[in-house]
Amino acid sequence: MYSHDEKRINNVLAGAKAPDDAQLDRILKKAELKKGLDLEESAVLLQVRSMGQLERLFASAGKVKNEIYGNRVVLFAPLYISDYCVNDCEYCGFHCRRGAMGRKRLSAEEIQKQTRAIIAMGHKRILLEAGEHPDTTIDYVCDAIGQIYSTKLGNGEIRRVNVNIAATTKENYVKLKRAGIGTYQLFQETYHRRTYEKLHRGPKADYERQLTAHGRAFEAGIDDYGMGVLFGLYDHRFEVLSLLAHAKYMELRYGVGPHTISMPRFCPAPSVAFSPGFPVSDADFLKLIAVIRLSLPYTGMIISTRETPEIRTQAFRIGISQASAASCTSVGGYGDSGNGILGQFELGDHRNVDSVVRSLMSQGFIPSFCTACYRSRRTGDAFMRLAKSGDIHYLCRPNAIMTFKEFLMDYASAETRKDGERMIVREIEKIENTERKLETKKRLARIERGERDLFF
């Protein structure tokens, strides 16, 4: 199991100096080969400060992102099914200090209702989230996954449920796998052990339990996993290198790197008095996104509605490939604004899905609701091979176009549909394989006639 080497990370950081132009060019040239960077090279990039060098860093990150993931941004929504929690984490709005009042655990009927509300916005994938509590059992979570998958609304359905719940046992991960999850997400929050132990009380205070959870999940058969930290809890440079070291260990040990890396920054919450000791500026936040993109070029990168539309816009250009949209972080909050339940954190982006879609289109990105890889068994090592070779690009563009077509027909405003149809015409022409292009056009015609869920 993984053992984090803080001494090594600190030594790498101590040896990293701001690069001159020649050194920066050498590192960026290597990064653009899309084979990744070592920790020492990543540490040097984190020291970049001048505007001219930052622009070159961002240009390289954008180039790598575009060559692997193209101009697609995959959209999803979180669904919080319970905010009961036995942990007392300083930064989290679900901390047990709140007491039992004002908390909620969704029933099966309520999960269906919330799922319908998310479907009605146009989403096809959900990130299921829950606090850690004895009554929020793994069976409850698995039943919730089943309720989500079985819920339909018109032409809509949820085709992929990713899960972000507390670190647990191998036996419980086996149950999650059987329930049909997509990606299992778990954040270390901070890799700095002393800070971790200071900020957590309860079962989550076990640093090793958190650190080794991805290995247990993989050994249970979950080969799609996501990682992340909560930036602001400790020095972001230490966190980035620690995250990269952990990802490289997982790839070396299990042959599969992280499917996703999430990029949350600390946000206030109504019941949280915590103030981050290491706040991350917008400039540093964008820089670390670019560095992770160049260091782990194959990995999907996620940004949430914690961030403002302005920051998200910039992040899409330099590395982010997935984003939540129209999120609600309170239990049972979709469709019931002002339900009195406190959210886990405050949002920075309050736009509805149609507005997010329009914004993405205006920037030249095609909004994607694709879930094809999971249902085509392109997960784990199979996904990594496609992503590392860049071949995922040839599957994802047609699939993005088709899911975007579904959104335009079933959920978009008239103005969005008009602009989106024009974008689809342009995106089809970017499909290089003639046979694949013709087949995509045929499938789009089938979608026009009422068929759904067509994918390569």
Secondary structure as GFF3:
##gff-version 3
##sequence-region A 1 456
A	DSSP	alpha_helix	6	15	.	.	.	ID=ss1
A	DSSP	alpha_helix	21	31	.	.	.	ID=ss2
A	DSSP	alpha_helix	39	45	.	.	.	ID=ss3
A	DSSP	alpha_helix	51	69	.	.	.	ID=ss4
A	DSSP	beta_strand	72	82	.	.	.	ID=ss5
A	DSSP	three_ten_helix	96	98	.	.	.	ID=ss6
A	DSSP	alpha_helix	108	121	.	.	.	ID=ss7
A	DSSP	beta_strand	125	130	.	.	.	ID=ss8
A	DSSP	alpha_helix	138	150	.	.	.	ID=ss9
A	DSSP	beta_strand	152	153	.	.	.	ID=ss10
A	DSSP	beta_strand	156	157	.	.	.	ID=ss11
A	DSSP	beta_strand	160	164	.	.	.	ID=ss12
A	DSSP	alpha_helix	170	179	.	.	.	ID=ss13
A	DSSP	beta_strand	184	185	.	.	.	ID=ss14
A	DSSP	alpha_helix	193	199	.	.	.	ID=ss15
A	DSSP	three_ten_helix	203	205	.	.	.	ID=ss16
A	DSSP	alpha_helix	207	211	.	.	.	ID=ss17
A	DSSP	alpha_helix	213	219	.	.	.	ID=ss18
A	DSSP	beta_strand	225	228	.	.	.	ID=ss19
A	DSSP	alpha_helix	236	254	.	.	.	ID=ss20
A	DSSP	beta_strand	260	262	.	.	.	ID=ss21
A	DSSP	alpha_helix	282	295	.	.	.	ID=ss22
A	DSSP	beta_strand	300	303	.	.	.	ID=ss23
A	DSSP	alpha_helix	309	318	.	.	.	ID=ss24
A	DSSP	beta_strand	322	324	.	.	.	ID=ss25
A	DSSP	alpha_helix	353	362	.	.	.	ID=ss26
A	DSSP	beta_strand	366	368	.	.	.	ID=ss27
A	DSSP	alpha_helix	372	375	.	.	.	ID=ss28
A	DSSP	alpha_helix	380	389	.	.	.	ID=ss29
A	DSSP	alpha_helix	392	410	.	.	.	ID=ss30
A	DSSP	alpha_helix	414	428	.	.	.	ID=ss31
A	DSSP	alpha_helix	434	448	.	.	.	ID=ss32
###
